Amino acid sequence: MGFWIRALASVIDSLIVGTLIILASWLLAGQSQAVEWLEGLVPLLYLAQSVEGRVTREGLKEVADLLGIRTAEVEAVASFYTMLRLRPTGRYVISVCTNLPCALRGAKELYREAHDVLGPGCEHATEDGLFTLHEEECLGACDAAPVVQVNFANYDRISKERLVEMIDALRRDDPPPPSRGAFPGDFRQASRILAGLEPEGDA
């Protein structure tokens, strides 16, 4: 009796191992396909964003059709990344990092100051279409806190006074130079650079 139990157990183990191998092969094949369309997805979303200053429903569908995937899969990625905007967006997107290192150095007050200066509804777009104010979870520059980003360009150790000066300069279409690199231009131009269609500094 013990022999047959051990034999049956051995068969079951073999079936389980075989099933796991098949499943792993299937998952790896699926992963390979997923990687292929993921590589092109974000650049295409930036390209769609560069057309109208946001990723529209039509843009989502167009990208999905190009990659041969579902619109829901494209939207899942677009809605995850804060750099991709699904709502009407201003010419200049001002992102204030309010994560702990920045918050400890006055980022919350910076955000409130920007909100007061830009006015109600600026989280979406100001009435003149110039600005969108965004509270960012982290901009990855904790050593330079508090950090403010304009169209993906970083400005380090910003004070309230300097923030107001920056906003005034942007209203004049005279963006101040970022802490590093060149200013990428308006939000559409910046999106085009991130899509890989314009070298940085040429926008």
C-alpha positions as semicolon CSV with decimal commas, in nm:
position;residue;x (nm);y (nm);z (nm)
1;M;0,000;0,000;0,000
2;G;0,282;0,236;0,093
3;F;0,446;0,176;-0,248
4;W;0,136;0,288;-0,440
5;I;0,095;0,598;-0,222
6;R;0,457;0,695;-0,288
7;A;0,415;0,628;-0,661
8;L;0,098;0,841;-0,675
9;A;0,272;1,120;-0,483
10;S;0,561;1,108;-0,730
11;V;0,320;1,139;-1,026
12;I;0,142;1,431;-0,862
13;D;0,477;1,603;-0,793
14;S;0,576;1,557;-1,158
15;L;0,244;1,703;-1,275
16;I;0,282;2,001;-1,042
17;V;0,639;2,068;-1,160
18;G;0,534;2,032;-1,524
19;T;0,242;2,268;-1,474
20;L;0,466;2,524;-1,304
21;I;0,715;2,507;-1,592
22;I;0,436;2,564;-1,846
23;L;0,293;2,848;-1,639
24;A;0,635;3,013;-1,600
25;S;0,697;2,989;-1,976
26;W;0,358;3,145;-2,044
27;L;0,422;3,426;-1,796
28;L;0,767;3,498;-1,938
29;A;0,628;3,512;-2,291
30;G;0,355;3,746;-2,174
31;Q;0,609;3,956;-1,988
32;S;0,822;3,985;-2,300
33;Q;0,521;4,109;-2,497
34;A;0,432;4,350;-2,216
35;V;0,784;4,492;-2,212
36;E;0,766;4,551;-2,588
37;W;0,457;4,770;-2,569
38;L;0,556;4,932;-2,240
39;E;0,878;5,059;-2,398
40;G;0,678;5,263;-2,648
41;L;0,382;5,353;-2,430
42;V;0,510;5,641;-2,218
43;P;0,689;5,822;-2,505
44;L;0,369;5,795;-2,713
45;L;0,166;5,936;-2,424
46;Y;0,408;6,230;-2,398
47;L;0,369;6,281;-2,772
48;A;-0,012;6,281;-2,739
49;Q;0,019;6,526;-2,450
50;S;0,235;6,760;-2,661
51;V;-0,051;6,808;-2,907
52;E;-0,320;6,947;-2,676
53;G;-0,137;6,996;-2,349
54;R;-0,299;6,685;-2,203
55;V;-0,377;6,325;-2,294
56;T;-0,732;6,324;-2,430
57;R;-0,965;6,026;-2,463
58;E;-0,891;6,029;-2,834
59;G;-0,519;6,028;-2,754
60;L;-0,555;5,728;-2,526
61;K;-0,740;5,535;-2,797
62;E;-0,490;5,635;-3,065
63;V;-0,198;5,510;-2,855
64;A;-0,382;5,187;-2,775
65;D;-0,451;5,126;-3,144
66;L;-0,088;5,189;-3,236
67;L;0,036;4,938;-2,976
68;G;-0,241;4,684;-3,028
69;I;-0,357;4,694;-2,665
70;R;-0,674;4,801;-2,487
71;T;-0,751;5,165;-2,412
72;A;-0,800;5,068;-2,046
73;E;-0,439;4,945;-2,031
74;V;-0,314;5,277;-2,168
75;E;-0,531;5,475;-1,928
76;A;-0,403;5,270;-1,633
77;V;-0,050;5,389;-1,711
78;A;-0,151;5,747;-1,797
79;S;-0,346;5,788;-1,472
80;F;-0,059;5,646;-1,264
81;Y;0,211;5,896;-1,360
82;T;0,166;6,255;-1,240
83;M;0,373;6,384;-1,534
84;L;0,088;6,283;-1,764
85;R;-0,216;6,507;-1,748
86;L;-0,568;6,389;-1,833
87;R;-0,736;6,726;-1,767
88;P;-0,693;7,064;-1,936
89;T;-0,357;7,200;-1,823
90;G;-0,192;7,540;-1,818
91;R;0,104;7,653;-2,023
92;Y;0,319;7,625;-1,711
93;V;0,273;7,338;-1,464
94;I;0,409;7,438;-1,124
95;S;0,473;7,132;-0,907
96;V;0,549;7,185;-0,540
97;C;0,705;6,889;-0,360
98;T;0,542;6,844;-0,018
99;N;0,709;6,520;0,089
100;L;0,870;6,515;0,434
101;P;1,212;6,676;0,362
102;C;1,048;6,959;0,166
103;A;0,759;6,987;0,413
104;L;1,004;7,033;0,699
105;R;1,153;7,327;0,510
106;G;0,825;7,505;0,441
107;A;0,685;7,338;0,129
108;K;0,326;7,338;0,256
109;E;0,349;7,716;0,303
110;L;0,497;7,745;-0,046
111;Y;0,204;7,554;-0,192
112;R;-0,047;7,774;-0,009
113;E;0,136;8,086;-0,126
114;A;0,126;7,968;-0,487
115;H;-0,244;7,886;-0,452
116;D;-0,318;8,232;-0,312
117;V;-0,126;8,401;-0,593
118;L;-0,277;8,191;-0,874
119;G;-0,631;8,189;-0,738
120;P;-0,919;7,938;-0,711
121;G;-0,923;7,647;-0,952
122;C;-0,550;7,666;-1,023
123;E;-0,515;7,295;-0,944
124;H;-0,668;7,237;-1,288
125;A;-0,591;7,549;-1,488
126;T;-0,612;7,922;-1,422
127;E;-0,871;8,120;-1,615
128;D;-0,606;8,269;-1,842
129;G;-0,479;7,920;-1,926
130;L;-0,128;8,003;-1,809
131;F;-0,086;7,793;-1,496
132;T;-0,163;7,461;-1,333
133;L;-0,060;7,413;-0,971
134;H;0,023;7,059;-0,864
135;E;0,111;6,922;-0,520
136;E;0,376;6,659;-0,589
137;E;0,448;6,368;-0,357
138;C;0,821;6,363;-0,430
139;L;1,052;6,521;-0,686
140;G;1,356;6,318;-0,583
141;A;1,578;6,613;-0,488
142;C;1,558;6,605;-0,110
143;D;1,901;6,762;-0,064
144;A;1,772;7,078;-0,236
145;A;1,448;7,110;-0,037
146;P;1,212;7,278;-0,077
147;V;1,195;7,205;-0,449
148;V;0,956;7,353;-0,703
149;Q;0,935;7,222;-1,057
150;V;0,808;7,411;-1,361
151;N;0,742;7,198;-1,668
152;F;0,973;6,928;-1,528
153;A;1,261;7,171;-1,462
154;N;1,376;7,189;-1,098
155;Y;1,424;7,500;-0,887
156;D;1,609;7,434;-0,562
157;R;1,564;7,584;-0,214
158;I;1,275;7,807;-0,309
159;S;1,145;8,075;-0,071
160;K;0,799;8,234;-0,083
161;E;0,947;8,553;-0,222
162;R;1,134;8,371;-0,497
163;L;0,826;8,167;-0,583
164;V;0,620;8,484;-0,635
165;E;0,901;8,628;-0,849
166;M;0,903;8,309;-1,057
167;I;0,529;8,328;-1,115
168;D;0,556;8,694;-1,216
169;A;0,836;8,608;-1,460
170;L;0,631;8,325;-1,610
171;R;0,338;8,561;-1,658
172;R;0,574;8,776;-1,866
173;D;0,677;8,463;-2,059
174;D;1,027;8,512;-1,919
175;P;1,096;8,188;-1,728
176;P;1,394;8,206;-1,491
177;P;1,677;7,958;-1,554
178;P;1,636;7,631;-1,361
179;S;1,888;7,514;-1,103
180;R;2,022;7,268;-1,362
181;G;1,996;7,257;-1,737
182;A;1,793;7,471;-1,973
183;F;1,427;7,561;-1,938
184;P;1,232;7,320;-2,163
185;G;0,971;7,567;-2,287
186;D;0,597;7,551;-2,228
187;F;0,425;7,231;-2,115
188;R;0,363;7,108;-2,469
189;Q;0,725;7,163;-2,569
190;A;0,846;6,992;-2,252
191;S;0,623;6,693;-2,331
192;R;0,766;6,681;-2,681
193;I;1,119;6,668;-2,538
194;L;1,018;6,382;-2,307
195;A;0,872;6,200;-2,608
196;G;1,224;6,210;-2,752
197;L;1,144;6,439;-3,046
198;E;1,346;6,748;-2,948
199;P;1,688;6,762;-2,785
200;E;1,692;6,939;-2,450
201;G;1,781;7,304;-2,478
202;D;1,643;7,340;-2,831
203;A;1,283;7,395;-2,715
